[in-house]
Amino acid sequence: MRRGLAAAATLTLAAVTARIALTGGDPASAFRHAYLIPVVALGLAFGGLGGAVGAGAALVLYAPVVLAEIERAGLTPETIEGLVTFVVVAGVGALGGALTTRARRQRVRYETLLAVQRALAGATPLDAALGRLRAALIERLRVADVGLVVRDGERPVVAGADRVVAGSVAAGVLAAGSSVFVPDAGGGRRPRRVVATPLLVAGVSIGVLAVERVGELGGDERAALEALGAHIAVALEHARLTSRQRRFAEELEQRVASATRHLEELDRAKSAFVAVASHELRTPLTALQGFSEILAMRPHAPDEVARMAGIMRAEAARLGRIVSDLLDLSSIERGLAPTLHRTAVAVEAALAAAAGLFNRGAGGTIVVDCAPELPPVDADPDALERILANLVSNAVKYSPRGSEVRLGAHRAGAMVEVEIRDRGIGIPDDALARIFEPYYRAAETGTVRGTGLGLAVVKALVEAHGGAIHVESARGVGTRVTVSMPAVP
């Protein structure tokens, strides 16, 4: 198409010149204005070069007419008009061609920016996006090679090379944050020119754009590449922020879903707790009410009265523990630390008291085995009693009849470690991480009575003392609970 246009322009120039010659060679002929048509056409088709060639051809063809008339008649109004035509044709050719070239460069620049945006669109990893961007730039810029380096945290991501070589042009630009032009990178008969420009965002270098071309790479093109680097930096930062926002939205969605599931589980657990707590409170109350009515209705033998009184005492103690757990949990959920009155407490005596409270005689054995010369712990006596009562109660409840529960203690540095071991059913792995949550009870322990509050209260009391609690369990083997409490210096 361009060849046809060039041929048509050449014929038009020749036809205009011939027409002027046939009409007498008047330099002021109206046909001289027709020179502008092929000149403008060539400038629009071929840019600055086409406009210059077209204007030069028109001037060469028109010059004999004007110069011959000047030689014959001197400077007359007609010859002056011819000279003005020279200036107009030359100006139109140069200006039209320059504007066309600039418009084309702007178009290429905008198309390149659009290609950059398309290459960086989507949620692909940064290295894949840089690979697409490099391929798009090589195609759009029509250069030999393009290299891209972008910082991703502490790790530079490279497209077009395996890594950033120390001492290379890219490494220097990445460190200095200023553009570098290499007139010839070598490797061929024609010069291979390289421009490396930093990718700046708010004055901070986030990477490098390096372009290599075989042949000329003028100042205007280098300036355009630096401007392109600025646009690429903004596009990369926008893509990075978009990706980060997308990840944040996904994480937020997951957290909201997790929190919703947790609240739903907590709501179900609290509903189950209300039913269990009602049953747990009703059981000792029923026993107390029933035995008190039996004692009030008729006289009984002393042994029978003592037996029923012992049952009533145990049920009253169980009722007291449930109420205490409820009060403590209420304080914990309001963010209040348990009130402690700390003093030196003998661990072995506390363990013996807990064993005496829950020892089942022929139904099972609770053995206390403490290390010799065990120091006392710095603890609240009532809190320590409740900690041990809860843990020993659990060990007894979840162990088969006739099995042994062992209580022990030994010194571990500045702490005293208390261990409660049983040979019970064990705790499922998926439940082990949640046993200290309020209201939580493992599904397989549903046949055993309990409110699900005890371990949450125990953990809060232990940590209030500056101690720690750890649970190990194996299915069908048993459970070991280790409580660390500060020893008295």
C-alpha positions in Angstrom: 0.0 0.0 0.0 2.8 2.4 0.8 4.6 1.6 -2.4 1.4 2.4 -4.3 1.1 5.7 -2.4 4.7 6.6 -3.1 4.2 5.9 -6.9 1.0 8.0 -6.9 2.8 10.9 -5.2 5.7 10.7 -7.7 3.3 10.8 -10.6 1.4 13.7 -9.1 4.6 15.7 -8.6 5.5 15.0 -12.2 2.0 15.9 -13.5 1.9 19.2 -11.6 5.4 20.2 -12.9 4.3 19.2 -16.5 1.1 21.2 -16.1 3.0 24.3 -15.0 5.5 24.0 -17.8 2.7 23.5 -20.4 0.9 26.7 -19.2 4.0 28.8 -19.8 6.2 28.1 -16.8 4.6 30.8 -14.6 6.0 30.6 -11.1 2.8 32.1 -9.7 0.6 29.5 -11.5 -2.3 28.2 -9.3 -1.2 24.7 -10.1 1.9 25.2 -7.8 -0.4 24.6 -4.8 -1.0 21.1 -6.0 2.5 20.3 -4.8 1.2 20.2 -1.3 -1.1 17.2 -1.9 1.7 14.6 -2.5 3.9 16.2 0.1 1.2 16.0 2.8 0.4 12.4 1.6 4.0 11.3 1.9 4.4 12.9 5.3 1.3 11.2 6.6 2.3 7.8 5.2 6.0 7.8 6.0 6.4 10.4 8.8 9.3 12.9 8.9 11.4 11.1 6.2 8.5 10.9 3.8 7.6 14.5 4.3 11.2 15.6 3.8 11.6 13.5 0.6 8.3 14.7 -0.8 9.1 18.4 -0.1 12.6 17.9 -1.6 11.2 16.3 -4.7 8.7 19.1 -5.1 11.3 21.8 -4.7 13.7 20.1 -7.1 10.9 19.9 -9.8 9.6 23.5 -9.1 13.0 25.1 -8.7 13.8 25.4 -12.5 10.6 27.2 -13.1 11.2 29.8 -10.3 14.9 30.2 -10.8 14.6 30.6 -14.6 12.0 33.4 -14.1 14.2 35.1 -11.5 17.2 35.0 -13.9 15.0 36.5 -16.7 12.9 39.1 -14.9 14.4 39.4 -11.4 12.4 39.5 -8.2 8.9 40.2 -9.4 5.7 39.5 -7.5 5.4 36.3 -9.4 8.8 35.0 -8.5 8.3 36.1 -4.9 5.2 34.0 -4.8 7.2 31.1 -6.2 9.8 31.5 -3.4 7.0 31.6 -0.8 5.8 28.4 -2.3 9.2 26.9 -1.7 9.0 27.8 2.0 5.4 26.6 2.4 6.1 23.3 0.7 9.2 22.7 2.8 7.5 23.7 6.0 4.4 21.6 5.3 6.6 18.6 4.5 8.8 18.9 7.6 6.0 19.8 10.0 3.5 17.2 8.7 6.1 14.5 8.8 7.3 15.4 12.3 3.7 15.5 13.6 3.0 12.2 12.0 6.1 10.7 13.5 5.2 12.1 16.9 1.7 10.8 16.7 2.9 7.3 15.7 5.3 7.3 18.6 2.5 8.3 21.0 0.3 5.6 19.5 3.1 3.0 20.0 3.6 4.3 23.6 -0.1 4.0 24.4 -0.3 0.5 22.8 2.8 -0.5 24.8 1.2 0.7 28.0 -2.0 -1.2 27.2 0.1 -4.3 26.6 1.8 -3.7 30.0 -1.6 -3.5 31.7 -2.8 -6.7 30.0 0.4 -8.5 30.9 0.1 -7.6 34.5 -3.6 -8.3 34.8 -4.9 -11.2 36.8 -3.8 -13.0 40.0 -0.8 -14.9 38.5 2.5 -15.0 40.4 4.9 -12.2 39.9 7.5 -14.2 38.0 4.8 -15.4 35.5 3.5 -11.8 35.1 7.0 -10.5 34.4 7.6 -13.2 31.8 4.4 -12.1 30.0 5.4 -8.5 30.3 8.9 -9.1 28.9 7.4 -10.9 25.8 4.9 -8.1 25.2 7.7 -5.4 25.4 10.0 -7.3 23.0 7.1 -7.5 20.5 5.9 -3.9 21.0 9.3 -2.2 21.1 10.8 -4.4 18.4 14.1 -4.8 20.2 16.6 -7.6 20.6 16.0 -8.3 24.2 14.3 -7.0 27.4 15.3 -7.7 31.0 13.2 -7.0 34.0 14.1 -7.1 37.7 11.5 -6.5 40.4 12.1 -6.6 44.2 9.7 -8.9 45.9 10.4 -8.3 49.6 14.1 -9.2 50.0 14.2 -11.5 46.9 14.6 -10.0 43.4 12.4 -11.6 40.7 14.2 -11.7 37.3 12.7 -12.0 33.8 15.1 -12.6 30.9 17.9 -14.0 33.0 18.6 -16.6 35.8 19.6 -14.0 38.4 21.0 -10.5 38.9 24.8 -10.8 38.4 26.8 -8.8 40.9 28.5 -5.9 39.1 26.2 -6.0 36.1 24.4 -3.0 34.6 21.1 -4.1 36.2 22.7 -4.5 39.6 24.2 -1.0 39.4 20.9 0.6 38.4 19.1 -1.3 41.1 21.5 0.0 43.7 22.0 3.5 42.4 18.4 4.2 41.2 19.6 6.1 38.0 19.5 5.3 34.3 22.5 3.9 32.4 23.2 3.9 28.7 25.8 1.5 27.2 26.7 2.5 23.6 27.9 -1.0 22.7 27.4 -4.2 24.7 29.5 -6.1 22.1 28.9 -9.5 20.6 28.3 -8.5 17.0 29.5 -6.4 14.0 26.7 -3.8 14.6 26.6 -2.0 18.0 24.3 -3.5 20.5 23.1 -0.5 22.6 21.6 -1.0 26.0 19.5 1.3 28.2 18.8 0.3 31.8 16.3 2.5 33.7 15.1 2.2 37.3 11.4 1.4 38.1 10.7 4.2 40.5 7.6 4.4 42.8 7.5 7.5 45.0 11.2 8.0 44.5 12.0 4.4 45.6 13.5 2.0 43.2 11.5 -1.3 43.0 13.2 -2.8 40.0 15.0 -2.3 36.7 13.9 -2.2 33.0 16.8 -3.0 30.6 16.3 -2.8 26.8 18.9 -4.0 24.2 18.7 -3.0 20.5 21.0 -3.8 17.6 21.6 -0.5 15.9 20.7 3.1 16.8 19.0 4.0 20.0 18.6 7.8 20.0 18.1 10.3 22.8 14.4 10.6 22.2 13.9 6.8 22.3 16.0 6.6 25.5 13.8 9.3 27.1 10.7 7.4 26.0 12.1 4.2 27.6 12.7 6.1 30.8 9.1 7.3 30.7 7.9 3.8 29.9 9.9 2.6 33.0 8.0 5.0 35.2 4.7 3.7 33.8 5.7 0.1 34.2 6.7 0.8 37.8 3.3 2.3 38.6 1.6 -0.6 36.8 3.6 -3.1 38.8 2.9 -1.4 42.1 -0.8 -1.2 41.2 -0.8 -4.9 40.3 1.1 -5.7 43.5 -1.4 -3.7 45.6 -4.3 -5.3 43.8 -2.9 -8.7 44.4 -2.3 -7.9 48.1 -5.8 -6.5 48.4 -7.2 -9.7 46.8 -5.2 -11.8 49.2 -6.3 -9.7 52.1 -10.0 -10.0 51.1 -9.6 -13.8 50.7 -7.9 -14.0 54.1 -10.6 -11.8 55.7 -13.3 -13.9 54.2 -11.7 -17.0 55.5 -11.3 -15.5 59.0 -14.9 -14.3 59.0 -16.0 -17.7 58.0 -13.8 -19.3 60.6 -15.1 -16.8 63.3 -18.7 -17.5 62.2 -18.1 -21.3 62.5 -16.5 -20.7 65.9 -19.4 -18.6 67.1 -21.9 -21.2 65.8 -19.9 -24.0 67.6 -19.8 -21.8 70.7 -23.5 -21.2 70.6 -24.2 -24.9 70.2 -21.7 -25.6 73.0 -23.4 -23.1 75.3 -26.8 -24.6 74.5 -25.5 -28.0 75.3 -23.8 -26.6 78.4 -27.1 -25.2 79.7 -28.7 -28.7 79.3 -25.7 -30.4 81.0 -25.3 -27.8 83.7 -29.0 -28.1 84.5 -28.6 -31.8 84.8 -25.4 -31.5 86.8 -27.0 -29.0 89.2 -30.2 -31.0 89.5 -28.4 -34.3 90.4 -26.8 -33.2 93.7 -29.8 -31.1 94.5 -32.1 -34.1 94.0 -29.8 -36.2 96.2 -29.7 -33.6 98.9 -33.4 -33.1 98.8 -34.2 -36.9 98.8 -31.8 -37.9 101.7 -32.8 -34.9 103.7 -36.5 -35.9 103.4 -35.7 -39.5 104.4 -33.8 -38.3 107.5 -36.7 -35.9 108.4 -39.5 -38.4 108.0 -38.4 -41.1 110.5 -35.5 -42.1 112.7 -32.7 -44.2 111.4 -29.8 -46.2 112.8 -26.6 -44.2 113.4 -24.7 -46.2 110.7 -27.4 -45.4 108.2 -27.5 -41.7 109.2 -23.7 -41.5 108.8 -23.9 -43.2 105.4 -26.6 -40.8 104.1 -24.8 -37.8 105.6 -21.6 -38.9 103.7 -23.5 -39.0 100.5 -25.1 -35.6 101.1 -21.7 -34.2 102.0 -20.2 -35.5 98.7 -23.1 -34.1 96.7 -22.9 -30.8 98.4 -19.2 -30.6 97.6 -19.9 -31.4 93.9 -22.5 -28.7 93.8 -20.1 -26.3 95.3 -17.4 -27.1 92.7 -19.9 -26.6 89.9 -21.0 -23.2 91.3 -17.3 -22.2 91.8 -16.5 -23.1 88.2 -19.4 -21.1 86.9 -18.4 -18.0 88.9 -14.7 -18.3 87.9 -15.6 -18.8 84.2 -17.8 -15.7 84.4 -14.9 -13.7 85.7 -12.5 -15.1 83.0 -14.9 -14.3 80.2 -15.0 -10.7 81.5 -11.2 -10.5 81.4 -10.8 -10.5 85.1 -7.8 -12.4 86.6 -8.6 -14.8 89.5 -8.0 -13.3 93.0 -5.2 -15.2 94.7 -4.0 -15.3 98.3 -0.6 -16.9 97.9 1.4 -18.7 100.5 3.7 -21.7 100.8 1.7 -24.9 100.2 3.0 -28.4 100.7 2.4 -30.2 97.4 2.4 -33.8 98.8 -0.2 -32.9 101.4 -2.4 -31.3 98.7 -2.1 -34.4 96.5 -2.9 -36.7 99.5 -6.0 -34.6 100.2 -7.2 -34.8 96.6 -6.6 -38.6 96.6 -8.5 -39.0 99.8 -11.4 -37.1 98.3 -11.7 -39.3 95.2 -10.3 -42.6 96.2 -12.7 -45.3 95.2 -11.6 -48.1 97.5 -12.2 -51.4 95.7 -13.3 -49.6 92.6 -9.9 -48.3 91.9 -6.7 -47.0 93.5 -5.2 -43.5 93.6 -1.5 -43.6 94.3 0.5 -40.6 95.5 4.2 -40.8 94.7 6.2 -37.6 95.3 10.0 -37.0 95.0 11.8 -36.6 98.4 12.6 -33.2 99.8 10.0 -31.6 97.6 9.8 -27.8 98.2 6.5 -26.1 98.8 4.8 -24.1 96.0 3.9 -20.5 96.1 0.2 -20.8 95.5 -3.3 -20.0 96.8 -4.3 -23.1 98.8 -7.9 -22.9 97.7 -7.0 -22.5 94.1 -4.5 -25.4 94.2 -7.1 -27.6 95.8 -9.6 -26.8 93.0 -6.9 -27.4 90.4 -6.1 -30.8 91.8 -9.7 -31.7 92.5 -10.7 -31.0 88.9 -7.8 -32.9 87.4 -8.1 -35.9 89.7 -11.9 -36.0 89.2 -11.3 -36.1 85.4 -8.8 -38.9 85.8 -11.2 -40.9 87.9 -14.2 -40.3 85.7 -12.5 -41.3 82.4 -10.8 -44.4 83.8 -12.3 -47.9 83.9 -13.1 -49.3 87.3 -10.3 -51.1 88.9 -7.6 -49.1 87.1 -4.9 -47.1 88.8 -4.5 -43.3 88.9 -1.1 -42.0 89.9 -0.3 -38.6 91.4 3.2 -37.4 91.6 5.4 -34.3 91.9 9.1 -33.4 91.4 11.2 -30.3 91.2 12.1 -28.9 87.8 14.4 -25.9 88.3 12.4 -23.0 89.8 9.2 -24.9 89.3 7.4 -27.9 90.8 5.8 -30.2 88.3 2.7 -32.1 89.3 1.7 -35.1 87.2 -1.7 -36.9 87.1 -1.6 -40.1 85.1 -4.5 -42.4 84.3 -5.1 -45.5 82.1 -8.4 -44.3 80.8 -9.9 -44.0 77.3 -7.6 -41.2 76.2 -8.5 -38.0 74.3 -9.0 -37.9 70.5 -6.3 -36.0 68.6 -8.8 -33.5 67.1 -10.1 -32.8 70.6 -6.8 -32.5 72.4 -6.2 -28.9 71.1 -9.6 -27.7 72.3 -9.9 -29.3 75.8 -9.2 -26.0 77.5 -12.0 -24.1 75.7 -15.0 -23.3 77.9 -18.0 -25.5 77.4 -16.1 -27.9 75.1 -16.5 -31.6 75.7 -15.1 -34.3 73.4 -18.0 -36.2 71.6 -16.8 -39.6 72.8 -17.0 -38.5 76.5 -20.7 -37.6 76.2 -21.7 -40.5 78.5 -19.6 -39.2 81.3 -21.1 -36.4 83.4 -19.4 -33.0 83.3 -20.1 -29.3 82.4 -17.0 -28.8 80.3 -15.8 -25.9 82.5 -13.3 -27.6 84.7 -10.2 -27.5 82.4 -10.9 -24.0 81.3 -10.9 -22.9 84.9 -7.9 -25.0 85.8 -5.9 -23.4 82.9 -6.8 -19.9 84.1 -5.9 -20.6 87.7 -2.5 -22.2 86.8 -1.6 -19.3 84.5 -2.6 -16.8 87.1 0.1 -18.4 89.3 2.7 -18.0 86.5 2.6 -21.7 85.8 1.7 -23.8 82.8 -0.3 -26.9 82.1 0.4 -29.6 79.4 -1.7 -32.6 78.4 -0.5 -35.8 76.6 -2.9 -38.5 75.7 -3.0 -41.7 73.6 -6.2 -43.5 72.6 -6.7 -46.6 74.8 -3.5 -45.9 76.7 -4.4 -43.1 79.0 -3.7 -39.4 79.7 -0.9 -37.5 81.5 -1.5 -34.0 82.7 1.5 -32.0 83.9 1.1 -28.8 85.9 4.0 -26.5 86.6 3.8 -24.2 89.6 6.4 -21.8 91.0 8.4 -23.3 93.9 9.0 -21.3 97.1 12.7 -20.1 96.9 
